[in-house]
Amino acid sequence: MTTNPDPTTAESIGKASVEDTEKYVLRTRREIIPLLKALTKKPDPVTAKIPDSTHTMITAVLDVLPNKNLMVLDYGPAEALNKKLLAADRVICTTRHEMVETRFNCSNLKQVKYKGEPAFAVPLPDSVLHLQRRGYFRIKPLTSHPAYLGLTLENDQVLNLKLIDIGIKGLSLQDNLFRLHTAQGKLFENCKLTLPANPSLNVNFELRYSASSSSRDGQEFNRVGGRFINLNPNDEFNLQRFINMVQIEQNALIKG
């Protein structure tokens, strides 16, 4: 297995080890182009972020032009931010297509006209991370029924953080006040995982990454993610039941 992956699988991911994610990187046009075209169907919201900065914008893939080796992205409402993206050496794009995390790098953004409106044109990415494995499947709890994980800190204070997403293998948390200060690999034992309309679980949670992020309204927060350690079969069953319940409710909301 390669130990020298491209930036998509290392610097810009941060949610799992390179060894774990490398096998989920698409590298051929036969794989990449259909996936990018699928992003145009809804279209799925795409978060575009300039690395090592707080500059983030919500965009979307408007079109894919394989013959020109180009992809067309939606232009943003803030011209100052559009100019920063145009001047950036690289932009990291992240989305969730059919509940699967998808990431790719963009470079050499150009301003163009698309159907009479401003847009970005960018060369097709050489690789796309598509974490389709069941263990990496994550679902977002309904905003009306949030879920929480309670972490016991060194001073015995319990820090309850809201879940951003969750899967069988792990979850990510939203730390709005940047209260969690610990190193990667820190193990939190016997954490209380509170799931709406389901039994609470006691889980061991290993922190794997921590990174500054921002919501759509521009609120900065610390995104913390990690994995479950030694999740027992009964808890895994209850967790899967919760995930299935949320999927059913989300599908019902989409169908109206």
N, C-alpha and C positions, 0 to 999 in steps of 0.2 A: 504494500500500500504506500502511496506517495507520502513523503514527509515535507514536500515543498509546494503546497497548494497555492492557487492564485488568491488575490485579495478577497474575492467573494467568499471563499471558504475559511478565511482566517480573520483578518482585521475587521471586516464589516459584519461578521456574524455574531461571535461572542456568546452564543447561547448553547453551544455544545462543543466538544473537542473536535479538532480537525479530523482525527481518525474516524470519529463517528459520522461526520457530515460529508466527508469527501465522496462517499459512494452515492450521495444524492445530488451531486452536481451534474447538470446536463451540459454536454460540451459539443454536441453535433447540431447542425442546423435542422436536421430532421426531427430532433427532439425540442429544440428551442423555439422554432418558429410557430408550431401549433400551440404551444403553451402561451406565447406572447399574444397570438391571435385570440386565444380564449379570454385573455384579459380585456379585450375590447368589447366583449359581448354585453356586459352589464352597463357600463364598464366598472371593473373593480377599482376602488380608491387605492392610490399608490402614494406612499409617503416618500418624498425625495429629500434626502438630507446631505448636506455638505459635510464630509468627515472632519472631525476635530473642530466642530463649530456648533452653534445652537440654531443655525439657519435650516429650517425645515419647511416644506411646503406640501400640501396635498394636491396631487395631480392624477392623471389617468392615461392609460395607453389608448390613443384614439385610432391608430392605424398601424399596420405592419406592412412594409414594402420590401419583400425579399429581393426583388430584382434590383433595387437600388441600395440594398443592404442598410435600410433605414427603418427607424421606428418613430412615430409621431406621438408626442406627449402633450397633454393639455397645458396651456399657458396659465400662469397665476394672475390673480387680481392685483397683487402688489408689485409694481414695476421695479422697485428697489430690490426686492427679493429675486425677481426674474433675472435682473442684471447680475446678481451674485452667482446664481446658478450658471449663467452663460459664461462667467469668468472663471468658474471653478475647474480645476484639473479633473475632478472626479465627483460624481454624485452617486450615492447609494440609494437604490430604490427598493422598497419593501412593501409587500401586499400579502393578502391572504386570499388565495383563489380556491373556492370550494373547501374552505376551512384548512387549507394546507399553506404553511408559510412559504413564501416565494421571495427570493432576493436576487438582485443583479446590479452590476455597476454600469454607470453611463459616463461617457466622456465626450468631449468635443461637441457640447450642445450648441445648436445654432437656432436663431430665431427665423421662422418661416411663416408663410400664410397657408392655412389649411382650411379649405372650404370658406375662404374669405375672412377667416379669423386668425389672430396670432397663435402660434404654436411653437413647440420645440421639436426640432429634428435631431436625431441622435443615431449614430451607428448601432446596428444590432449588437447586443452583448455577446462576448465569446463564450460565456458560461452563465448558467442560471442555477441557483440553489433551490431545490424543490423538495422539501422535507415531507414526502408522502408516506413515510413509514408510520405504522400504527402507533409506535411508541412516541413519535413526535407529533401525532395528531393533537391539536389543542382546540378547545372550544371556549368561547367567551360566555361567562354567566350572564343572564339577563340583567340589565341595569335595574329593573324593578325588583329583582331578587338577588342581591349581591352575596358573594361568598367571601369568607375571611380565613386567614391563617394566623394563629397566635404563636409568636416566637418569644421564648423566654431569654432575656438578655442577661449579661453577666451580673447586673445588679438585682436580678430576680424580677425585674419589671417585665410584664407581658406586653409585647408590641403586636397589636392586631392590625394586619395589613390587608387591604382589599385585593382580591384576585383579579388579574387582567385576563388570564386564560389558564386552562388546566387540561392535563391529559393524564393517561395512566402512568407515565414515567415521571412527570414533574409539573411545575407550574411557574407562572411569573406573577409578581406582586407590584402594587403601586404604593410607593413610599412618598407621599406628597410633601412631607416635612424633612426629608433626608435624615431620618432618625437612625437608620440602620447603618452602622459603620463597622464593617468586619471584612476579613480577607476571604478571597475565593478558597473554597474547600472547607469552610467552617461548617460544622455539623450541629444542627439544632435538633435535640432529641425530644420526643413526646410533645410535638406541637399539635395544638387543637385545630383541626380543619373543619370549619363550620360551613355546612352545605344546606341551603334552603330546602325545606320539605324532605330532608333526608337525614339519617343519623350522622352526628359528628364523628370524625375519625381522629385517632391519635397517630400521628405519622412522624417519622424521622426525615428531616429535610436538610439536604446538603446544598449550600449556596455555591453556585457555579459562575455567576456573573452579576455585575452591578454596573449600570450605565445611566447617564442622564438622558432623559427623553422629554417629549412635550406632547400635550394633548392637542386636539384640533383647534381649541380656542387659545392656544399659545401658553398654557400653564405648564411650567417646568416641574418635573418630578423625577424621582430616582426609580428606575425600573430594575427590579431584583428578580432573578430567576435561578432555578435550581432543580434538583431531582429528588425523588423519594428514595430512601434507603431501606431495603428489607421490608417493603410493603407486603403484608400478609395476604393470603388468598381471599379471606373474607372482606378485608378492607378494599382490595382491588375490585372485588365483585360490587361492593356498594358504590365505589367511585365510578365504575363503568355504568352502573344504573343511573347515577346522577348525570353523567355525560349524555346518556341516551335520552333522559328526560328533557334536558336542555335542548338537545337537537330537535326533539318532537315539538317543543314549545316554539322554537325559532321557526321551524317549517310552517307551523300553524299561523304565526304572525305574518310570514311572507305571503302565504296564500290568502290571508285576510279572513 
